């Protein structure tokens, strides 16, 4: 992607016994002139869309006047949205309080292969990311997973009771929550998080792009691999996590590891791996919600985060083995716990740090070395090298402003407003970087194109 797009973004076992479930049903945000007859509906505004195609390098919606219509549930979608969308038009995101700005350098940053600024171009991290918080912060613990599913935070808010995902009451609120989390196709090319649904001349609404963890498999969408953890330096890393059911998408937290682990007891003391991680810091951003991720307890009141790390375990939903084809007999490690748990089963629970690191990296190389997805290999090695193969380590935790690196790799570069006129796509596997996307001409209630002197009173779109 071109650098100009970033200027439009908001500035600013002990084993893993859970699976962060990113396989939500697609929410559908719909317009229907009869919505007032639906007791579950609520009033929304809707745009008049222009026909044509969308350039994925510069996706915006046209500015159009609005009028009230209604929200109706799509009868084909059991989890349709009742969220109230947005004010009209294109929005150029502005600055937002609580966001760490990019480097103050005026020089255009170097871009990586995916069109993002390189990590170094963001400049040195703020000192608060590595300050000692042990005297005041609560304690929590990490598990780990990488199921490769479309993240929970990639779906639109389902209804007014859904407080985990981005607020869709206005474009401003949507962007303040960093919108929807990016998702990618099987080839790791970013695609929209939502499109128009099955529209007609008397109805239109939005569907989330379908997860590869559902029936779509290779035709669906996956976690973008550049959401794998990355080391800023020897003592600081950035990563994404799944939080508990009451977590909020797009929030960031400072974790300071304390050399202990979640299931520690007198006869089950910290291992060499936990001690090697002590004193390191990580800034994590919630991009997923795990309904089975645990809340706090008296010893660890901050609760659990499920760390997104390749090789951490494919869990219950598993799109990774669809994305990375290794055959039926390939050893992906334990479904909950991944490569480390497999290495513990081979080496025992008291092996040396070096032995665990070697075992894990051998499994990383076998799984991802020839997969053509280098971020998965990088993130898997990161777990062995930077994270010291620590099993369910504990940390001190406090909420912090998000680094721009995590914001940029989180926010959808297609769905930068709460509206879209991108036509529904049922197979994303053929989409390539730079391909244009078909769009539809849609209208709000009462503004349909006349047909033989008659104006359709319903909101709708030209038929595909």
N, C-alpha and C positions, 0 to 999 in steps of 0.2 A: 504494500500500500504506500501511497505517497505521503510524505511528511505532512502535507497540508491537512490531512484527515485528523492527525493528532492534535492540531491546533483547534479543531472543532470539539474535541473531547473535554470533559470536565477537567479543569486544571487543579490544579490545586495547590497363650500362655501362662506363663505370663505371655499371652499372644493376643493379637487384635481379634477379639471375639465379636466384632460387630461389622456390619456392612453399611456404609453410607449410601442410602438408596437414592440414586438420581433418576430412577425410572418412573417419573410421575406421568400420569395421564395428561394429554395435551389439554390445556385450557382453551376455551373458545370464547372470544369477546365479540358479541353479535349485535347487529342492528335489525330490528323488526318493527314495522309500524303497528303491529298488534301487541307489542310488549306490555302495554298498559293492562292487558288482560292476564298477564302472567304475574302471579303474586310474588314471584322471586325476582322480578326484573327491577331495574332502576334506570333513571333517566341518564342519557349520555348525549354528547355531541358527536357529530360525524362529519368528515371532510368530503369535499367534492374532489375526486382524484382526476388527474390527467392520464390520458392513455399514453402508451409508449413503452420504453424499456428502462431498466435501472442499471446504472453503472455502479458495480459494487465498490468501486473506489471512491464514490461520492454519492452515497445514498441519503437523500432527504425527501421529505414529503412537501408538496406545494402548499403555499399559504392560501387558505380558503375560508370564507365565512362559515359559521356554524349555526345550527338551530337544534332544538331539543328533539330527540327521538326516544327510543326505548331500547333496553337490553333484553334480548330473548335468548334462552338456552337453545343450542343446536340439538335437535332431537337425536342426532347421531352421535352425540358426545355426552356421555354420562357425567363428565366433570367439567361442564362448561362454566365460563366465567360470569360472575355477577359484578365484577369490578367496574367502577366508573372510570372511563377513560377521560380525557384530556382536553386541553384547549387546542385551538386550531393551529395548523400551519407548521412551517419549518421552524426549527429552533437552533440557533447557534449557541451551544452550551457556553456558559460563562464560568467565572471562577466560583468556587464553593468553599466556604469556611471549613476548616478542618482537613484540608488536603495539602499534602506536602508538595511544594512546587518542584518543577523540573530544575535542572541545573541553570544557574544564572548566566551561563555562557551564552553569548549571542550567536555563536557559530551553530550552523545546522548540524544536528547530531548524525553520527554514522548509523545506518540502518542495518538490521540483520536480514537474514534470508526471508523472514516472514513480514518484513516491512515495519517492524518495531525498532525504536532506538535500541542500540546495544546497551547492555547493563551499565557499562562504564560511562555512557553518555549522560546518565542521570546524575552524575556527580557523586560526591561522598554522601553517605547516609547521615541523617541527623544524629546528634550525640545521644538523644533520648532513646534511640533504638538499642543502645548497648549500656545504658545506665543500670546501676544496681537497684532492683526493685524488691529485693528479698525482705526488707524490713516492713513493707506496707502491703504487699500484694497477696491475694489469695493463691492457693495452690490447686493445680489440676494435673491432668495426665493425657498423654498421646497414645492412641492406637494407630493403625495404619491400614491403607487399602488403595487399590487402583482398579476399579471395575470398568473404567473407560466409558461409562454411561453418560448420556446427556445430563449435565448437572441440574439439580433441583432448581438452582437459581437462574437457569436458562429459560424456565417457563414463566409465562405471564402470571400475575396474581390471579388466583382462581375466583375469589369472591371477597367480600368486605371483611370476612373473618380471617382471611389469610394475611397474617402480619409478617411472615417470613420474607416474602419477596418484594420487589420494588413497588412502590406506591404508583398507581396508574391514574390517579385523580387529575393529574396535569402533567404536561411535559417537564415542567420545572421540578415537580416532586419526583418524577421518574428518574431524571438525571441526577438529582440529589442523592438518590439511592443507587446510582451507577447503573441503572437500567437492568437489562438482562445479561447474564454471564454468557460469554462467547461459547459457541459449539462448532464442531468441525465435522467434515465428512470422513469417510473411511481412509482417505488419502491425506488427512490432516490439513485440509483446506477449509478455512472458515466459511460458514454458510449462515444464512439468517436464522435467528432463534424463533421467529414466528412469521407467518405469511397470511395472506387471505385464505379463508377456508373454502368450502364448497359453495360458492356464491351462486346467486340467481338474480333475475331482474327485480325481485322483490325482497332480497335478503343479502346481507353480507356481514361477515365477522372474521375473526382471526383464529388460526390454529397454530400451536407450537409445532415446529419441525419435530418429527417423531424420533424417539430414541432408538438407537441400535440395540438397546436392551429389551425392546419389545419385539413384535413380529417382523419389523422392518429389517432387522439384522444389518447386512452390508449396505442396504439402501438408506438406512437411518443415519443419525448423527451421534457423535462421540464427544468425550472430553477432548479439548484441544491439548496436544501433547506439551505445548510450551507452558502449561500450568503445572508441570513437574517442578519440584523444588530446585532452587538455584542458590549457590553460595555467593554472597557478596564479598566476603573475605573469610579468614580462618575462624572468626568468632561470630559472624552474622550471616544468616540466610533468609531468603524470602520463600514463602510456600502458600499453598491453599489448603483449606481444611473443610470438613463437614462438622457442623455443630449439632447441638441438641435440637429437639423439636421446637423449642421456643427461641432458637437463635435467629438472627437477622442477617439476611444476605448482604454482602458488601461491607460488613464491619471488619475492622482490623485489630489485631491484638499482639502485644509484645510478650513473648515467652522467654523466660530465663531458666535454663535447666539447672537442677539442684543436685544431680548426682544420685538420685534415688529412683524408685519405680513403684508402680501402682500397687502391686501385690506383695510388697516387701513385708517380711516378718523376721523375727530374730533368727529363725532357722532357714530363712530365705533372703539373705542379704543382697545388696547391690552387687552387680557383676562388674568386671573390668570395663565393659562397654558403657554402663551407666556413669561410672566415675570419669571416663574419658570425655563424656559429653558435658560434664559439669562446668558451669560458667559460660557456656555458649548461649547465644541469643537468636531468636527467630521472630520475624514479623510475618504473621499469617493473616490471610483474608478468607472469610467464610464464603465459599462458592457453592456449597452444598448443605443439605440438611439431612441428617440421619435419624430416622424415627426411632432407631434402637441405640442411638448414642446416649450414653448415660449422663444424668445430672450429677450434682455434687453429693458429697457425703461428709461426715464430720471431719475426716482426715484430709479430704481433697474437695473442699467446698466449691471450687470453681467449676468442677465437672470435667467432662471429657471432650477432646477434639480428636476426630479421626483424620489423620494426616494423609493427604493425597501424595502417594509416592509409588512410582512404577515398581512392580515386584512386591508390593505390600499385601497382595491377596486380592483375588478377583471377586470374592464375596458371593452373594446370593444371586446377583443379576448378570454379571459377566458379559460385557461387550468386548473385552480385551482379546479373547481368543477368536473373536470374529475379525477384529482389526489386524491382528498379528497371527497369521496362519502357520501353525507349527505341527499340525497333525494330531491325531487322537492320542498318541502315546507320549506326547511331550509333557515333561514335568514342570508345571507352573507353581509348584510348592503348595502349601496349605491354602485352601480357599480363604480361610480367616487367619492371617499371619504371614502368608506368602513365603518368600525365599528364606527369610530369617528362621521361621518356624521349621522349614524343611532342613535347614542347616543345623538347627538345634537337635532335630530328630537324628541326624547323621552323626553329629559331633558330641552330643550331650549338652547340658545347660551350663557347664562350667569350662567350656573351651576358652582359649585365649582370644583376645580382640583380633589379632592377626588371622587366626584360623577362621573366625566368623567372616571377616572381611574378604578373605580369599574365596571362601565357599560362596558367599553371596555374589561377588563379582564374576565368578565363573558362571553362575546361573544367569546373571544379567547379560553376559556376553552371549550365552547360548540362546536366550530369549530375544534379545533386541539387537545383537551385533549386526545382523544382516536384514533387519526388518525395514530399513529405509526410513526409520523414525528416530532420528538421533537424540531428540529430547528425552525419549523413554530410556535410552541407554545412559544418558547423562544423569537423569534423575535417579536411576537405579544405582549407579556408582556413587552418587551423592549420599545415598542412605548408608553405604558401607564406609565411605571415606570421611565425610563431614559429620554425619549423624552418629558415626561410630557403632552402627548396627545395634543401637540401644533398643531394648524390648520394653515397650510401654513406659517410657521414662516420665518422671514428674517434673513440674516446673512452677515457677511463680508467673502470674499472668495479670496484665492490665490492658485496658483498651487504649489504643493510640490512633493517631491520624494515619491514613493509609499512604504508603509510598506510591509515587506515580507509576513506578514499574508495575506494581500489582494492579493498580487501577487500569492501566493501558491493556494489560493482558486479560483483564476481567470483562471490560465493557464490550458489548457487541458493536462491531463497526458497521453493521447493516441497520440494525434496529435502534437508531439513535433518537427516535421519538416513539410515542405510544401508538402511532398509526403506521400503516404500510399499505401500498398497493401492489406488492409483489405477489404474483400468481402462485398458487399452491404447486409444490413440486412433490411428487411421490417417490422419486428415486434420486437421492443426492450423490450417489456414487460416481456419476459421470461429470459432476461439476468440476471445473478447473479454474484456477486463479485467473481473474480477468474476464471470465465469461459474463456476458450480460444476462440479466434475468428478465423474463417476461413480466409485464405489469398489466393491470386491468383498469379500465375507466369505470369508476364507481361514483355514486351520487348520494346525497342525503335525501331524506324524505321530502317529496314535493318538487324535486329538481331533476327528475329523470328526463332524458331527451324525449321530446314529443314524438308520438307514433300515430300518424294519420289524424293529427289534431288532438290526440288524447295524451295527457301526462299521467304516467304511473305515479300514484301517491306514495308508494313505498320507497324506502331506501334500498338500493341494490347496485348491481354491476352489470356491464355487458357480459353476456355469457362467454365462457372461455372458448 
